[in-house]
């Protein structure tokens, strides 16, 4: 009888624990801000990474341009949410201060048909942004709510690296359709990418897939391939997380040069075998994820044949 009482008490403790956890969730939910859509924006895609320096901003820029190139009838915008290290002005070759509408909303600066907003437009090029948390959160609120985007089918958000206050504030304040996570194949980068994916899971943002950047270096002289940061690390992480690996983007001189010159490779070298087709392909995958595009399978197969002949891998689902 004593063993039966012990089992019964354990059952009650388990039930009480579950009820307590449920009440805690309800209390926490009450304190969270209500998600609201961004005025005029149909879909928001965030591009994130757990660690800086993995090519997240370059991926975000070429993703935005690739989405528009895949379907010219779609309007795409680009928001640089990296307050401390804004990169979009350099990558998109944009300078200037946004003008204001009659309603005091900032008008995005536009290049290559993509309206862009960034903290980099509001400060000097090399001025350090030495702000505490409250000022940063205020800036994020302005970038999210005080910009006149007009009518957009997609808004691509270049997120700051990490999983801190800014990332949580963005995910909890706006309605996000999905996240793309960028990582190199290196183990130390993959650890942080895994953390980033976990954050999105906790806030109920679907992860559309992973992009493995700087996956391989191909010698321009002899075409020998070297996996400087390791091989297939992001593929293995995608399998672990149960998400798609959208593609491998190689470490290539052309993508570095076009990025530094403010002429993204998708627009400056649309037929280049090294990168552009890869961006177009995973843009097609993202379209399919939203069920907004009936994929032209023949064109994707042509991409695979074209770029496989140059030694690069294009992944599609």
N, C-alpha and C positions, 0 to 999 in steps of 0.2 A: 504493500500500500504506500510505503514511503517513496518507492521508486516511481509509482504512478503519480504521486503528488509532485515529485520533482519534475517529471515530464510535463505535467500540466502547468507548472509555474514557468517552465521554459517557453511553452507555447504562448502563454499570456505575455511574457516579456518580449517575445518576438512580435506579437500583435501590437503591443504598446509601442515598440520601437518603430514599426512601420507607420503607425498612426502619428507618432511624433514627427517623423521625417516628412509625412504628407502635410502636416500643419506648418512645418518650417518652410516647405516649398510654397505653400499658399501665402504665408506672411511675406516671403521674399518677393513673390510675384507682385504683391500689392505695392511694394516700394519701387518696382522697376518702371521706367518711363514707357508710355505707350508708343508703339512703333507707328510712324506716320509716313506715308509715301512722300517723295520729293515732288513738288509741284511740276507737272508737265512731263515727268519721267515714268515710262512704263516698266522698265526692268533695270535693276541695279546689279552689276557684277563687280565683286571686289577681288582685287589681285593682291595676294598676301604672301608673306614669307615669315618664318620664325626668326630668320637671321638676315642682317643687312649684307649687301655686297654679292648677292646671288643673281642679280639681273632682273629683279622684280619690276622696277620702273620701265626698263627697256621692254620687258614682256608686256606690261600694261599698255604702253604706247602702241606697239605693233599689234596687240590684240584689238585695240580700238580701231586702228586703221584696217586691220584684216576683216573685222565685222562689217565695216562699211564697204570694203572691196568685194566681199562675198555677195552683198545685196545692196546696190546703190540706192535702192528706195528706202533703206533704213537710215535713220539719223542717229548718230552716236556722239556722246560727249565724254570728256575726260576730266576727272576731278583728282587733284593731287592732295591727298590727306596727310602727307608726311610734313608736319609742321616744321620740324627741326632740320630736315634735309630735303627740301623740295627740289625735284629733278626735272619735272615736266617742262618748265620754261626752256631749259637747255636742250632737252631731247626734241621738243617741238619747235625750236627756234622762234620763241616768242619773247617779246619784251614790251613793257608798258604798264600803265596803271589802268585797271578796268574803269570804264565809265559807269555812271549810275542812271537807272531809269527814274521816271517821275515818282515811283514808289520806293526809291532808295534801295533798289536791288542792283547788285553788281552784274554787269554785262560781260560774259566770258570773252576772252581773246581767242581768235580762231586762226588756225592754219591747217592746210591739207583737208579742209572741210570739217575739221573736228573742233568744236568749241571747248575751250579749256579754262579751268580755274585752279589757281595755286596760290599758296602763301608767298611763293617766290615773286608774284606780281606786286605784292604789297610791301615788300622790303627791298633794300639794295641787294645786288647780286651776291656779294660776299659778306653781308652783314650777319653776324651770329644772332640767332634767336634764343636769347637767354630768358626764358619765361618759366614761371612756376605753373603748377597744375591748373589753377583756376583760369589763368590767361589762355592756356592752351585749349581748355575745354570751351572757352568763349569763342576762340578762333574757329574751332571745329564747328560749333553751332552756326556761326556766320557762313562758313563754307557750305554747310548743308542746307541752310534755310534762307539765306539772303543772296541767292544767285538766280538770275533770270535765265533759265536754261531753254526757254521756249518749249517746244515739243520734241522730246527725245524718245526713240525706241529703246536705246540702251545708254546707260551711264556707267562707264568703267571707272572704278575708284582705285587709285593707287594707294594702298594702305601703308602706314608706317610699319617697319619690322617689329616683331615682338607680339606680346599678348597682354598689354597693359591697359591703362585707363582709356586711352584714345580709341583703341580697337574695340573695347567693350562699349564705349559710348556710341560709336558709330553703329555697331551691330544691334544695339538695344533701342536706338532712336529712329532708324529708318528701316523700311522693308527691303530686304535683300533677297534677290532671286537665287544667287549662288556665289560660291567662292572658288577661285582658281589659286592653287598654292604652287609657288615656284621654289625650286631647290636645286642645288648641284648634287651630284651623286655622292659627295663626301659625307662620311658618317656624322661629323660634327654639325653639318648643315641639316642633315636628315632628322637629327634629334629635335632640333627646334621646329622643323617643318611638321613633325609629328605632334608637337605641343600646339602648334597653330591649328592643325586639323581638329585636335581635341577641343580647343576653344570654340570653334565654329559648331561643333557637335553640341556643346553645352548650351549654346544660345540658339540652337535649332536653325542654323544656316546650312543648307546643303552644300557639300563640297563637290563641285562639278568634275574635278580631277586635278592631277599634278602635272606640272611641266618640269621636265628634267633639263635644266639649262647647263651649258658648258659641258655637255655629255662626252664629247670627244674632240680632240685636236687632230686635224688632218694636215700633214705637211704639204705646203703648196708646191714643193719641188718634187717630192717622190711619192706623194699621196699616202705615206705611211700613217696609220692612225694610232694615236696615243691617248689613253684614258687617264688624263692628268689627275682628275679628282675621283678616280674609281669608276666602276661601270655598273650600271643597272641598279644603283642604290634606290633611286626614286621609283623604279618599277617594283622593287620588292616592297617598298613602303606602301605603294598604291595597292598592292595585293593584300598587305596586312590590314589596311584601312577599308578595303572593299570598295575602292573608287577607281576611276579610269586613269590611266597614264595617257595624257593627251598627246605627248610627243617628246622627242629628243631634239633639243636645239644645240648645234655644235658650237664649240669655241672657235670663232672665226674672225679674222682681221676685218672683214667687210662690215660685220655687225658693229664692231667697236668703232670703226671710222665713221660710219654713217650716223651712229648715235651721237658721237662727239660733235659732229658737224651740224646736228639738228635736222638731218635728212633721214628719217627712219627707213630701214632697209625695205619695208613693204612698199613704200612709195618711190624710193630712189633706185631700187634694184628689183622691180616686181618679178623679173624672170630669173633672178639669181638662183642657182641650184643649192646654195649653201643654207639659206634660211627661209626665204619668203614662202615657199610652198608649205613649209612646216607650220607657219603661222596660219596660213589660209586653211590648212587641214584641221587644226584644232579649233579654229573659229567655226568650221562646219560642224564639228562635234558639239560645240556649245549651242549652236542653232538647234541641232537635233535634240539636245537635252531640254530645251524649252518648247519643243514641238512647234517651232515657228517656221521651220524650213523643211520642205520635202527634199532630202539630200539627193543630189545628182550623183548616184553611185559611180557612173561611168567617169565623171570628171575626177572623183577622188581616186579611182583606180589609175587614171592617167597620171595623177600626182605621184602615186606610189611608184609607178614604172619610171617616171622621169627622174625622181630624186633618188631612187634606189640605184639607178645607173651611175650616179655620182658618189655613191658610197654612204648615203645618209638614210636614216630610218624615219619613215613616216608612219605613225600609228593612228588607227581609226577604229571605230566601233560601229 
